[in-house]
Each structure stands twice: as structure tokens, then as C-alpha cells.
Amino acid sequence: MRFGGNRPALIGRSTALVKRSALPALFAAVLGAAAFTSAPATAAPVLMEAACPASQYENAAGNCVQRPTQSDTAPEGATARCGDGTYSFSQTRRGTCSHHGGVSQWL
């Protein structure tokens, strides 16, 4: 029974050593879990060189199309007359003359 008094101190000390040595692993586990649960980082938008000249825009299909133009008569290649009097060169009906009062006449 000589060691009875020392045994709790020894167990307490070894438990403290285990706890302290587990801290780096626990910290790494918490950081690793946070990496999976945190919101993804967003990158700043990348400015790309314009694919079309200023007088044209890139449509949904990736083609350069002439911007709507004001004219007294239908210019060659126009596909619709818009509500504001401009002529559209759109290649599809969807979105034609948006921001120009809608289509008043298909050509």
C-alpha cells in the first residue's frame, strides 16, 4: 500500500499528458472539418477581352450580332423592328428587342 498515495497523481499526470499531446491533432481535425463546411471562396471577376466590336454584342450562342440600330428603312440583315423604332439583327426570337419596347414587326 506504499504506492497507493502516488497512484492518483500518476494517473492524473498521464491523463494531462495525453490531453496535451492530443491538442495538435484535435486542432488539425477541427481546421480540416471547417474547410469542408465553410463557404467556398469566391474569386474576383476576371475581365476578359471583348470578343465582339463595340457595334456588336455576343448572343447566347456565342455569335457576334449587330446591335439594334435606328434607321428610316429596314437595314440589310435586320430581322425585326422594335417598339422604339430601332431594327434588330437578332438570330433567334427569344430576347429580340428586349430593352427596346419589344418586337413591333418581324421582318
Secondary structure, DSSP 8 states (H G I E B T S, - for coil): -TTTTTHHHHHHHHHHHHHHHHHHHHHHHHHHHHHHHS------------SS-TTEEE-TTS-EEE--EE-SS--TT--EEETTSEEE--SSSTTTTTTTT-EEEE-
